[in-house]
Structures are given as structure tokens and as C-alpha cells.
Amino acid sequence: MKQLVKEIIIKIYRVLTHLVPVNRKIVIFQSSNGKNYTGNPRYIYEEFVKRGLDQSYECIWFLLDTSVHIPGKCKKIRCNYFKFFYYLMRAKIWVFDSRQHNFLVKKKNTVFIQTWHGTPLKKLGLDMDKLNMGGNQDIEQYHQNFRITCRDWDYLVSQNRFSTEIFESCFNFKNRPMLEVGYPRNDVLFEKNNANDIVDLKKQLGLPLDKKIILYAPTWRDNAYHERGEYKFTSELDFDRLREELSDEYCLIVKYHYLVSENIDWSPYEGFIYTFDETKDIAWLYLVSDMLITDYSSVMFDYSLLNRPMLFFAYDLEDYKDNLRGFYFDFINEVPGPISKDTETLLQDIKEYDEEQWRDKYQVYHKKFNNIDDGTASKQIVDLIVKLTK
């Protein structure tokens, strides 16, 4: 019954949307398909608030959970309800960081700013030649859905020239405006990368002040899922061994990818492992951590702005590279940190990490991936929105 009602509402929306006029002062924001208040849309919106533009614009946040706190003046709207469709019909500007649902209709006088959510390491969209993403999807149908989705994007935000070239291919985004301005979500890494703000963030997050902090932020696996769009947390890390060897000096933050849906009981590791749900912005976790452990996640491109150690736990490297996704760059030779495939090697890498050993490789990495981010991306995109809505 619920599904039937939704289908009826969508049909009504698709008919009415062409009859309802657009209001140039309505701006919609959505992050991770409504799962959280984070990422690039968050920091673009907060630039609105800093300038007082939330008083002259009607700012709308689409959310699955509208109880989340959002500063400034905005309306929090539940996804897929009547007001959700009303504001889709009325808004001049859409600011999303993920692929939109296929049932959304973007009118000609609506402007869609797609911020995306990371520099691509693994193959995306139309560049993928194999598919195993939580369902029996055909690769050609997947490509066609991607083409339909991406053709509605008027602007696409890019973190670097490397991303720009890939986005033109994987999103079929040639001859359209690419905003190569860096990522708004990284502006805070310039603003709050200081001792006082970091201590304040640790206190807000309930983290110890007398321990070094390791952030473990792996990506998801296409072939490990509960259902389509809901992926499992997969890792071959021995957390008992990590606690045994590291807990005197370190604690560990485990951060799932936003597509991962798990309910793991971490209570046996209380005092050593800390976890945060999707409502906590990962930029905060970057700032409070002394070291990052990841695998093939785009977090490596953002975290590297802090010039802190990055280690790569890639237990399934060959399978991931050859059978699941494939990479856009030479992962083994380009990442600026040690790669390990088992817990013992990772522990050794942590204990013996030598910053000087990775300095040259880090500089090359910065030149390729971090040469645009400068803390002003949000300002540049808000300037564009103001210009588009005059």
C-alpha cells in the first residue's frame, strides 16, 4: 500500500511540476541522498549562513531524519513526502552531492549544482565495464541510467584537474561547466587545523585528550551487500590485535562509508574503538586524528591536505583492482604511504612510520591532487549561486 501511494504521488508530481513556477530564492540542499547533514552541500549552506543569505533565501534541506541540528534559518523536509515534491517543483537551485533519483524532474529554469563526493580512485559510472553493486543490474542498463541522471547536472564541482578529466568521461560531462574550485567540505580543514579547535572537537566528540588517534575509514565493496544500496562493513583487520598492541598510546575511530549499513556491537572495545554515525561530519574526524588508515577510499585525497601520515590496508588489492572496480591511477606506486595486506604488517607500518621516507612521494601527490583546495571553494560556489539568482 505504501509503495502504491508513493507511485501515485510521483505521477502527480511529474504532471504538476511543469505547471508550478520556479522561485529564484529557493535553494535545496541534500547530502548522501538525505542520510546526513555533511559533505560539500553542508559547507556551501554554512557559507550562506555566514553571509546572512539564509535570511533572504529560503534554504531547504532534504533529510531522512529531520531531527538533526542545522544552524541558521532553514526548513528541514522529509525525503519523499508531499513537501519534498513541492520544493522540487519550486526551487531555482539544487545542490546535491550524490546521484538523484530517476523520478526527479529538473525543469529548464532550475539549476542543478552537482558537487559530487570525492576525487575518483576507483572506476565510476560510464567507465565501469563490470557491475556487482547489490543487485542483478545489467551493465548497459546501469550506463543508461547514469546517462539519464547526469544529463540534468548543469554544473559539476571538481577537486582537481585529475578529477575533471575523469568526470568528463565517467559522467559524460563534456562541454558543460566544470567548477574546478576544490571541495567545499575541505574548507574547514584550512579553517580549524589548529590546536585549540582540535581540542574543542575532541571534547565535542567525547574522544580522549591523552591518546593519539587513528582514523580507520575504508570504502565499501560492490560484492558485499545486504540489498541494493545497503552494503556490508567488510574488513580483515584483527581489532583484538590492534587493541593489544596500540591501546596504551592510541585509540581508533572506525568510520563506515555512507553506503554501508551495519549494526556492529563495538562495546567489547570500549575505550579503544570509537564509532560515529553518518550525522558526524568526517572532516571533524580528519582534524582530530593523527593518522589515517584507509584502502581505496577517496578520503585519501581530502586527508592528505593535513600532511599527516596515511597508511593503506589493502588486504584484497588484486581482487578489488582486477575483479571489482579497477583504478584510475597506479595505486601501488602513487599512494604516499605504506601498503599492507595483514594486521601484523599494518602494526609494523604504524610503529615504524617515517615521515621523511614519504616526503618526496607526498609532494608529488600534493601537486597532482591537492593543488586547488585552498579553503575558498564554498565562497566561490555561493558567489555563483547569488549570480544565478539575481
N, C-alpha and C positions, 0 to 999 in steps of 0.2 A: 504493500500500500504506500509506504513512504517513498519508494522508488518511483511509483506511478505519479505521485504528487509532484515530485521533483521534475519528472519529464514534462508534465503539463506546464509547470512554472517556466521551464526553459523554452518551451514552444511559445508561450505568451510573450516572454521577454524578447525572443528573436523577431517577433512581429512588431511589438511596440517600440523597439529600440530606434527604428528609423523614423518614428513619429515624435519622439521626445527630443526637445532641443538640448544642445550641449551648453553647459555653464562654464565659461572660461576660468572661473575662480574655484573650481572644484578639482582637487588633486587626490588621486588614490595611491596608497602605498600598500605593498604586500611583500612579505619575505617568506621564503621557504614554503610557498603555497599556503600561507596562513598559519604555519606551525609556530611561528615565534615573532618577536619584535627584535630583529637583529639585522646584521649584514648591511649591504650598501643602501637599501631603502631607509633603514633606520637613521643613518648618518646624514643622508640628504634631508630627511624630515627634521632632524635636530638642527640642521643649518637654517631651516625655515624658522624654527623656534628662536634661535639665537638672533635672527634679524627681526623678529616680531611679525613675520609674514603669516604665522598661524592665526593672527588676528584679522588679517584681510583676506585670507584664502580659507575655504572650507576643506580642511585636511581630513581624509578618511583613511582609516586603517582596516583592512580586511584580515580577520583573525578567526581561528578555530576556538580560541579561548579569549573572550573579551575581558576577563578579569585582570589581565596583565597590565601593569602600570606603564603608562606612556606620558611623558612630560608634555607641557604645552596644551594648546587647545586643539583637540581633535575628536572625531567620532570613531568609536570602535564598533565595527559592524561584523556580525557573524557571517562566515562564508556560506554561500548557497541558500540564503534566506531572502525574503522579499526586498529588504533594504539593500542587500548586496547587489541585486539586479537593477534596482532603481539607480544606484550610484554609478554602476557600469554604464548605464544609458546617459547619465548626466555629466560625467566628468570630462574635462578637457584633457587632463594629463593622467596617464597610468605610469606608475613607477614600480616595476616588478623585478625580481632577481631570479626567477625560475620560469620554465615554460608554463604558459597559461593553459587552462582547459580548452579543449577544442570547441566547446559550445559558446565561448565568449565571442561577441561580435564587436569589432572595433570599427567605429564609423570614420569616414574620411576626415572629419574635422576634430577627431580625437587624436592625441599624440601619445604614442607608446614609447616610453624610455625603458629599454631592457638593460638592466645593469649587470646581469649575469652574476655568477658567484665564485669565480676563480679562474686563474690562469690555467689553461688545459695542459695537463701532463699526459693523461690517457685519452685515447681517441673518442671523439664525440660525434653525435648526430649523423650527418651525411657521410662522414669519413669512416664510420664503422662498417666493417664488412662481415661481422658476425654478431649475433644477438642472443643473449641469455639473461634477460632482465626481469625475472619474476613473472613469467607467463609465456604462453606459446604464441609469441608475436612473430610475424613474418618480417624479415629484414626490409623487404621492399615496401610493405605497408608502414613499417616504422619510419622509413625515409620519407614516405609521402606525408605522414602525419607531421613530421618535423618541418617539411616544406610549408605546409599549411600554417603551422604555428608561427614560424619565423617570418613569413611574409608580412605579418601585421606589425612587426617591430619597425618603428620609424628611426630610432637611434639605438645604438648598442655601445655600451661602455667597455673599454679595453684597458687593461693594466699595463700593457707594453706592446712594442711592435711585433714581438713573437706571437702574442695572442691575436693581434689584429689580422695577421696573415692567416692564422688558423680559422678564426671566426668567419672570415670571408668565404672559406671553403666549407666548413662543417655546418654553418648556418645559412649558406647560400646568401651571404650578406654583401655581395659585390655592388659597388656603385650606389651605396647608401651611406648616410652619415655615421661614421665611427667616432665615438668620443674617446680618443686616446689620451685620457687625463689621469690615469691611475684609479685606484679603488677608494671610494668614499669611506668604506669601513676601515681603511688603513690610516685615515687622518688622525684617529685617536692615538695611534702608535707614535706619532710625532708629538702630539699634544701632552700625553700623560706618561711618557717614558722618562720619569724622574723618580727619585727615592720617595718623596712624600706621597705622590699619587699612588705609587705601587704599594706602599704600606697601607694606605686607605683602602685600596681594592682588596688586599689580602684580608683586612678586617671585615669588609662587607661580605666577602665570600666565606668567612669562617675558616681561613687557612692559617696554619702555624707561622709565626714570625721568626722562629728559631731553626727552621729547616730550609734547605734548598728544595726547589720544586721542579719536578719533571712533568711535562705535559705529554701524555700519550694520546695522539689523535690520528688514528688510522682511517682510511677510506672504507667504503663498502665493497662487497664482492657481488658481481652481477649474478652469480650462480648460487648464492646463499641467501635465501629469502623465505619469508613466511607466506607472502602473497605478493601480487604485483604492487610495487611501490613501497613495500614494507620489508626491509632487509634485516638479516641477522647480524649480530655482532660476532665476528669471527676473528680469532687471534690464537696463535700458538705460543704466546708468552706464558711463562711459568710465573704467575704472580706470587706464589708462595716463595719461590726462589728469589724473586726481586725483593720481597719484604725482608727475607733473611739476610741478604747482602747489603741492602741500601737503607733500611729504616732508621738507622742511627743518625744518618746525615741527610736523608732525603724523604720527601713524601711524593706521591704520584697522583696526578689528576688524570682520570680516564674520561675522554670526551668522545662520544659517538658522533658519527656523521649524521646530518639531519634526516637522512633517508632511513636510518637504522631504527628499528623498533624492538626494544628489548626491556625486560624487567628482571635484570640480574640482581641477586642478593649479594651486595658487596660488604655487608655488615661484618663478616669474619675478618675483614681487613681494616676495620675502624682504626683511625689514627694514622694509617699509612696511605690508603687509597681514598680519594675524594672524587665524587662524580657530580656533574651538574647537568640539568635537563636543558632542553632546547631554548628555554627562556633566558639563559645566561649567554651573553654575547661572547663568542670565542676570542674576540680581541682583548677582553679583560684577562682571559686565561693566558694569552700570549704575554701580556705585560707582567703578570705575576710569576711566570715560570722562568727558570734559569736555563732550561734545556728542553728541546723538543725531540720526541721520538715519533716518527710517522712512517708511512710506507710510500704510497703513490698518491697521496692526497695533495690538493693544491694549497693546503696550509703551509707547505714549504716555501711558497713564493711570498706569502704575507709575513710569516715569522722571520724570514731572513732579513727583513728591514731592521730588525732589532740587533743584528750582528751577534747573535747568541748561538751556542752550539746546536747543531741539528744532526741527529742520528737516524738511520733508516733501517727499520726492522722489516725485512722483505723476505719472509720465510717461503713465499710462493712466487718468487720473482719470475721464473721461467714460465710457469703456468699462466700467470697473470699477463705477461708480455706476449706470449705466443698463442694462448687459447681464449683469454677473456677479452682483453681490450687492445693491447698494443700501445706503444708510446709515441709521442710526437718528438721526443728528443732522446739522446743517449743517456738514459738514466744512470747506468753504471759509471760512466766516465764524467758526467756533468754535475751530479749532486755534490755539494760541498761538505760532505761528512761521511763517516764510515757506514758501510752496509753490512748488516748481519742477518743470519738466517736461523739462529737459535738463541736461546736465552743466555747461555754461557758466554757466547761471543759478544752479545749485546752488553752484558755486565762488564766484560773486559773493556769494551769500547767506552763505556761510561767512565770507568775508573781511570783509564789511560788517555782520555781525550786531551789532545794537544792543540790548542788554538793556532799556534804558529804553523803546524803541519798543514792546516787547511786554509791558511790566509790567502794564498795566491788563487786557489780554486774559488774561494768565496768572492774575490774581486771580479773574476771573470763572470761568475754567476750574477753578481750585482749589476754588472754592465749590461747583461742580456735581459734580465727580468725586473730589475728594480730601478731603472734609470728615469722613470716618470713620476712615480709616487713621491710627493713632496709635502703632503698634508693639506693640499688645496683642492682636491677633487670635488668634495661636497660643494664648495663655494662656486666652482665652475659650472656644475650641473644646475645649481639653484639659479645662477645667473641666466642660464639657458631657459629654464622654466619661466622665469619672470619675463624674459624677452618674448617667449612664445605665447604668453597670456596677456600681453598688453592690448 
